[in-house]
Amino acid sequence: VISLILLIGVSYYLNTRLKKPLANLVVVSRKIAQGNLSVDMGDDKNFDKEIFELSESMKMMRNSLRNTLSAVIDSAHQLQNASKELSNASARLSEGANRQAASLEEISSSLEEMTGNIHQNTDNSINTDNLMQTADQTIENIVVKANDSMNKAKQIATSLNEINDLVNQTNILALNA
């Protein structure tokens, strides 16, 4: 009978001092494992020293996990914001690159047009130079012919003067006769 009472006493002690607190800690650890970091650890005043230390360790683990998870969430938010900023900057950079490409196309088109104008002006200058050389030669020919005409006109004037002299002498002779 004493053994039975002793056995019932030990059983009661194990049930109240060990089994219930351990069962409570198992429930709490399962909830933490499922992601519930706000789980209440319960009243640990009735725990023995080892179970109390285990309970305190689980509280510290829960708080540490809560802090770590909070830091991860904060980092995720910061990463999300940085990603948005990077995306916006990338979009602005792309827009700027597109504008520069359009400007370069316009510049290229203008340069091609200017090059065409320069070639045309060069051709016109060469044609003008050829025309000037032809005009210069023509003017030189005109000057030579004008000089020849002047010389011939002087010769004609000289001949006319001689003819006039002869006519005058003939008139004098005819009057004298």
C-alpha positions as CSV (number, residue, x, y, z in Angstrom):
1,V,0.0,0.0,0.0
2,I,2.8,2.4,0.8
3,S,4.4,1.5,-2.5
4,L,1.1,2.2,-4.2
5,I,0.8,5.6,-2.4
6,L,4.4,6.3,-3.2
7,L,3.8,5.3,-6.8
8,I,0.7,7.5,-7.0
9,G,2.7,10.4,-5.4
10,V,5.6,10.1,-7.9
11,S,3.1,9.8,-10.7
12,Y,1.3,12.9,-9.5
13,Y,4.6,14.7,-9.1
14,L,5.8,13.7,-12.6
15,N,2.4,14.6,-14.1
16,T,2.2,18.1,-12.5
17,R,5.8,19.0,-12.3
18,L,7.2,17.5,-15.5
19,K,4.6,16.2,-17.9
20,K,2.3,19.2,-18.0
21,P,5.1,21.8,-18.3
22,L,6.9,19.7,-20.9
23,A,3.6,19.2,-22.8
24,N,3.0,22.9,-22.7
25,L,6.6,23.5,-24.0
26,V,6.0,21.0,-26.8
27,V,2.8,22.9,-27.8
28,V,4.6,26.2,-27.7
29,S,7.6,24.9,-29.7
30,R,5.2,23.6,-32.4
31,K,3.5,27.0,-32.6
32,I,6.8,28.7,-33.0
33,A,7.8,26.1,-35.6
34,Q,4.6,27.0,-37.5
35,G,5.6,30.7,-37.5
36,N,3.6,32.0,-34.5
37,L,6.2,34.1,-32.7
38,S,3.7,35.8,-30.5
39,V,2.7,32.6,-28.7
40,D,2.3,32.9,-24.9
41,M,4.7,30.7,-23.0
42,G,2.3,30.3,-20.1
43,D,3.0,30.5,-16.4
44,D,6.4,29.1,-15.6
45,K,6.4,29.7,-11.9
46,N,5.6,26.2,-11.0
47,F,8.4,24.7,-13.1
48,D,11.4,23.0,-11.6
49,K,14.8,24.6,-12.3
50,E,15.6,22.5,-15.4
51,I,12.2,23.0,-16.9
52,F,12.3,26.7,-16.0
53,E,15.6,27.0,-17.8
54,L,14.2,25.2,-20.8
55,S,11.2,27.5,-20.8
56,E,13.5,30.6,-20.5
57,S,15.6,29.3,-23.4
58,M,12.5,28.9,-25.5
59,K,11.5,32.4,-24.6
60,M,14.9,33.7,-25.7
61,M,14.7,31.6,-28.8
62,R,11.2,33.0,-29.6
63,N,12.4,36.6,-29.0
64,S,15.5,36.0,-31.1
65,L,13.5,34.5,-33.9
66,R,11.0,37.4,-33.6
67,N,13.9,40.0,-33.8
68,T,15.5,38.1,-36.7
69,L,12.3,37.9,-38.6
70,S,11.6,41.6,-38.0
71,A,15.1,42.4,-39.3
72,V,14.5,40.2,-42.4
73,I,11.2,41.9,-43.0
74,D,12.8,45.3,-42.7
75,S,15.6,44.3,-45.0
76,A,13.0,42.9,-47.5
77,H,11.2,46.3,-47.4
78,Q,14.4,48.1,-47.9
79,L,15.3,45.8,-50.8
80,Q,11.9,46.3,-52.3
81,N,12.3,50.1,-52.1
82,A,15.8,49.9,-53.5
83,S,14.5,47.7,-56.3
84,K,11.8,50.2,-57.1
85,E,14.4,53.0,-57.2
86,L,16.7,51.0,-59.4
87,S,13.8,50.2,-61.7
88,N,12.9,53.9,-61.9
89,A,16.5,54.9,-62.5
90,S,16.8,52.2,-65.2
91,A,13.6,53.5,-66.9
92,R,15.0,57.1,-66.8
93,L,18.3,55.9,-68.1
94,S,16.6,54.0,-70.9
95,E,14.5,57.1,-71.7
96,G,17.6,59.3,-71.8
97,A,19.4,56.8,-74.0
98,N,16.4,56.7,-76.4
99,R,16.4,60.5,-76.6
100,Q,20.2,60.5,-77.2
101,A,19.7,57.9,-79.9
102,A,17.1,60.1,-81.6
103,S,19.4,63.1,-81.3
104,L,22.2,61.2,-82.8
105,E,20.0,60.1,-85.7
106,E,19.1,63.8,-86.3
107,I,22.7,64.8,-86.1
108,S,23.7,62.0,-88.5
109,S,21.0,63.0,-90.9
110,S,22.1,66.7,-90.7
111,L,25.8,65.7,-91.3
112,E,24.8,63.6,-94.3
113,E,22.8,66.6,-95.7
114,M,25.8,68.9,-94.9
115,T,28.2,66.5,-96.6
116,G,25.9,66.4,-99.7
117,N,25.8,70.3,-99.7
118,I,29.6,70.4,-99.4
119,H,30.0,68.0,-102.3
120,Q,27.6,70.1,-104.4
121,N,29.4,73.3,-103.4
122,T,32.7,71.7,-104.3
123,D,31.3,70.7,-107.7
124,N,29.8,74.2,-108.2
125,S,33.2,75.7,-107.3
126,I,35.0,73.5,-109.8
127,N,32.4,74.4,-112.5
128,T,32.7,78.1,-111.6
129,D,36.5,77.8,-111.8
130,N,36.3,76.1,-115.2
131,L,33.9,78.8,-116.4
132,M,36.2,81.5,-115.1
133,Q,39.1,80.0,-116.9
134,T,37.0,79.8,-120.1
135,A,35.9,83.4,-119.6
136,D,39.5,84.4,-118.9
137,Q,40.6,82.8,-122.2
138,T,37.7,84.3,-124.0
139,I,38.5,87.8,-122.6
140,E,42.2,87.3,-123.6
141,N,41.1,86.3,-127.1
142,I,38.8,89.4,-127.2
143,V,41.6,91.6,-126.1
144,V,43.9,90.1,-128.7
145,K,41.3,90.6,-131.4
146,A,40.5,94.1,-130.1
147,N,44.2,94.9,-130.4
148,D,44.3,93.4,-133.9
149,S,41.2,95.4,-134.8
150,M,42.8,98.6,-133.3
151,N,46.0,97.9,-135.3
152,K,44.0,97.4,-138.4
153,A,41.9,100.5,-137.7
154,K,45.2,102.5,-137.3
155,Q,46.4,101.0,-140.6
156,I,43.1,102.0,-142.2
157,A,43.4,105.4,-140.7
158,T,46.9,105.7,-142.0
159,S,45.8,104.5,-145.4
160,L,42.9,106.9,-145.3
161,N,45.3,109.7,-144.4
162,E,47.5,108.8,-147.3
163,I,44.5,108.6,-149.6
164,N,43.3,112.0,-148.3
165,D,46.7,113.4,-149.0
166,L,46.6,112.0,-152.5
167,V,43.1,113.3,-153.0
168,N,44.2,116.7,-151.8
169,Q,47.2,116.7,-154.0
170,T,45.0,115.5,-156.9
171,N,42.6,118.3,-156.2
172,I,45.4,120.8,-156.1
173,L,46.8,119.4,-159.3
174,A,43.3,119.5,-160.8
175,L,42.9,123.1,-159.8
176,N,46.2,124.0,-161.1
177,A,45.6,122.4,-164.4
